[in-house]
Amino acid sequence: MTVVFDADFTSTRQWITGRSSAYPRMGPTNRSDHKLDYLVRGYCPGGVFTAARRHSGGLWSCNLLTTEGSPDGFQVHTGDVLSARVTLPVELGAWPAIWTWRDGGNEVDVFEYHPDNPDLLEISNHVRGGYRYWHGAGAGIGPGATFGMRVVLGANSVDWYVEDELVYADLHGVGSGWHAYLIVNLSVADGTYHARPPISGPDRLSWTCHSLRVER
């Protein structure tokens, strides 16, 4: 396979920032999805995604990068293999994710994470169904952990690997003609399903995507 996408989180050709069709009216907020996000423009040197407490309104200024609408307009396709290396956040309320989106759906979640479930990675295929809440304490998953992931976006099965261990094969896949844009972001949970940041807690949350590549 050949590398067809190698993320540079400062590239104005690969990404646009601070807006996405996955948010109502392209953002900046998405309260219906239980997020305290207020999307802001800005790239992410070193793959560091941040959220900063705003002075009023209870929202957080959040980083989101997407290939949707960018000059390159890169999309992943059926059969692609996505690899990433990440460092998880430690702060309550942080909600990092790598995912795909197009035309109101076509969503595959490479991962989502919430520090109030310290060893749990949420992985899901919203295209044809299938998800797993994978407890990775034995693999060292926890706040501040650094690890590699690989997702094979097959027509008949989407397969997730953590440090080369197959942790879930959904046996549904994305179908033969599937394609979608990439999104990498940091959201902030509003407390409905996961702990929100404490009022007396830090004013800045972060996580790091050290690398993100797609092979075809």
C-alpha positions as MATLAB code, in Angstrom:
seq = 'MTVVFDADFTSTRQWITGRSSAYPRMGPTNRSDHKLDYLVRGYCPGGVFTAARRHSGGLWSCNLLTTEGSPDGFQVHTGDVLSARVTLPVELGAWPAIWTWRDGGNEVDVFEYHPDNPDLLEISNHVRGGYRYWHGAGAGIGPGATFGMRVVLGANSVDWYVEDELVYADLHGVGSGWHAYLIVNLSVADGTYHARPPISGPDRLSWTCHSLRVER';
ca = [
       0.000    0.000    0.000;
       1.034    3.616   -0.580;
       0.690    6.547    1.829;
      -1.871    8.895    0.244;
      -2.325   11.238    3.218;
       0.208   12.249    5.874;
      -1.221   14.852    8.209;
       0.448   18.188    8.773;
      -1.769   19.935   11.303;
      -0.521   23.341   10.162;
      -1.270   22.785    6.456;
      -3.687   25.246    4.882;
      -4.044   22.879    1.914;
      -4.960   19.770    3.885;
      -7.317   21.313    6.449;
      -9.830   24.005    7.206;
     -10.342   25.020   10.813;
     -13.172   25.954   13.094;
     -16.142   24.827   11.010;
     -17.738   21.565    9.881;
     -21.026   20.390    8.396;
     -21.167   17.929   11.307;
     -22.174   20.954   13.418;
     -25.464   22.827   12.908;
     -24.982   25.699   10.446;
     -21.271   24.731   10.237;
     -20.839   25.733   13.898;
     -19.561   27.219   16.055;
     -21.718   25.360   18.625;
     -23.321   21.926   18.850;
     -25.296   21.861   22.088;
     -27.685   19.176   20.807;
     -24.752   16.734   20.814;
     -24.061   17.556   24.474;
     -20.944   19.597   23.693;
     -19.740   22.860   25.208;
     -17.771   23.612   22.043;
     -17.350   27.035   20.507;
     -15.275   26.310   17.404;
     -12.439   28.738   16.721;
     -10.127   29.164   13.732;
      -6.571   27.998   14.219;
      -4.234   25.214   13.223;
      -2.598   22.786   15.643;
       1.225   22.770   15.555;
       2.635   19.467   16.719;
      -0.834   17.939   16.569;
      -1.788   19.538   19.901;
      -5.551   20.135   20.041;
      -6.808   22.448   22.776;
      -9.936   23.797   24.394;
      -9.861   27.009   26.455;
     -12.513   28.164   28.892;
     -14.343   31.260   27.604;
     -14.991   34.211   29.881;
     -18.772   33.914   29.698;
     -21.545   31.583   28.559;
     -20.032   28.373   29.895;
     -18.562   27.394   26.521;
     -15.012   26.489   25.514;
     -12.980   27.670   22.511;
     -12.191   24.386   20.744;
      -9.926   23.220   17.922;
     -11.453   21.294   15.015;
      -9.683   20.474   11.756;
     -11.403   18.852    8.784;
     -10.486   18.056    5.199;
     -14.033   18.977    4.123;
     -13.822   22.157    2.077;
     -10.028   22.314    2.153;
      -8.045   22.966   -1.056;
      -6.935   19.321   -1.226;
     -10.356   18.001   -0.151;
      -8.925   14.638    0.866;
     -11.362   11.786    1.534;
     -10.834    8.282    2.844;
     -12.288    5.458    0.737;
     -13.323    1.849    1.140;
     -10.206   -0.286    1.606;
      -8.051    2.487    3.068;
      -6.002    1.907    6.213;
      -5.826    4.797    8.684;
      -3.035    4.867   11.280;
      -2.642    7.326   14.144;
      -0.505    7.800   17.222;
      -2.103    9.781   20.034;
      -1.636   10.956   23.607;
      -4.890   11.034   25.578;
      -5.974   14.000   27.716;
      -5.980   13.886   31.505;
      -8.519   16.627   32.284;
     -12.160   15.842   33.058;
     -14.496   17.042   30.310;
     -11.990   16.623   27.479;
     -13.504   14.720   24.540;
     -10.965   14.000   21.788;
     -11.868   12.205   18.579;
     -10.723   11.191   15.118;
     -13.678   10.507   12.809;
     -15.119   10.759    9.326;
     -18.098   12.724    7.976;
     -19.836   13.509    4.668;
     -23.354   14.541    3.625;
     -24.841   14.351    7.099;
     -23.373   10.963    7.952;
     -20.848    8.456    6.626;
     -19.363    8.513   10.133;
     -16.742    6.098   11.363;
     -15.226    6.899   14.747;
     -11.573    5.908   14.852;
     -11.846    6.647   18.554;
     -13.520    8.840   21.138;
     -12.325    9.144   24.730;
     -13.492   10.576   28.063;
     -11.148   10.666   31.077;
     -14.015    9.860   33.479;
     -13.920    6.362   31.907;
     -10.143    6.168   32.172;
      -9.401    2.918   30.315;
     -12.251    3.052   27.762;
     -11.963    3.750   24.038;
     -15.235    4.245   22.151;
     -15.034    2.929   18.575;
     -17.971    2.767   16.186;
     -19.224    2.396   12.632;
     -22.302    4.567   12.075;
     -22.438    3.708    8.360;
     -23.662    0.135    8.672;
     -23.761   -0.293   12.435;
     -21.412   -1.741   14.982;
     -19.580   -0.371   17.989;
     -17.490   -1.444   20.948;
     -16.569    0.165   24.225;
     -13.121   -1.352   24.593;
     -11.507   -1.466   28.019;
      -7.777   -1.220   27.454;
      -6.339   -1.062   30.975;
      -4.253   -4.129   30.222;
      -2.774   -2.334   27.216;
      -1.973    0.756   29.264;
      -4.923    2.878   28.137;
      -5.581    5.701   30.568;
      -5.320    9.473   30.990;
      -2.059   10.682   29.463;
      -1.348    7.375   27.692;
       0.407    7.371   24.317;
      -0.340    4.567   21.856;
      -0.850    3.703   18.206;
      -4.086    2.762   16.450;
      -4.873    1.358   13.015;
      -8.295    1.098   11.357;
      -8.945   -0.950    8.212;
     -11.984    0.523    6.445;
     -13.153   -2.622    4.681;
     -16.255   -3.041    2.543;
     -17.511   -5.896    4.727;
     -15.781   -5.193    8.041;
     -14.157   -2.235    9.747;
     -11.336   -3.544   11.933;
      -9.720   -1.588   14.781;
      -6.244   -2.344   16.110;
      -4.495   -0.884   19.160;
      -0.736   -1.423   19.113;
      -1.271   -4.207   16.530;
      -3.870   -6.032   18.671;
      -7.227   -6.504   16.936;
      -9.722   -5.113   19.447;
     -12.870   -5.081   17.312;
     -14.055   -6.254   13.877;
     -17.615   -5.074   13.223;
     -18.340   -7.542   10.361;
     -20.499   -4.882    8.683;
     -18.014   -2.646    6.884;
     -18.709    0.551    4.979;
     -19.755   -0.853    1.602;
     -17.966   -0.720   -1.725;
     -18.613    2.897   -2.678;
     -18.082    4.644    0.643;
     -15.939    7.774    1.051;
     -15.784   10.567    3.637;
     -13.756   13.492    4.934;
     -11.517   13.390    7.995;
     -12.150   15.306   11.219;
      -9.751   15.631   14.159;
     -10.916   17.668   17.128;
     -11.233   18.274   20.833;
     -14.747   18.722   22.184;
     -15.835   19.418   25.762;
     -18.562   17.322   27.406;
     -21.535   19.167   28.925;
     -22.086   16.720   31.797;
     -25.086   14.867   30.347;
     -23.280   11.568   29.747;
     -19.726   12.383   30.793;
     -18.238   14.681   33.405;
     -17.914   18.312   32.403;
     -14.838   20.294   33.452;
     -15.116   21.362   37.095;
     -15.596   25.079   37.663;
     -12.488   25.135   39.827;
     -10.508   23.038   37.350;
      -7.994   24.042   34.685;
      -8.918   26.606   32.046;
      -7.200   24.666   29.243;
      -7.648   21.074   28.046;
      -5.501   19.311   25.452;
      -4.585   16.095   23.700;
      -2.059   15.278   20.968;
      -2.334   13.521   17.620;
       1.342   12.845   16.919;
       0.707   11.342   13.498;
      -2.173   10.506   11.170;
      -1.654    8.667    7.898;
      -3.837    6.954    5.321;
      -2.601    4.156    3.075;
      -4.332    2.943   -0.074;
];
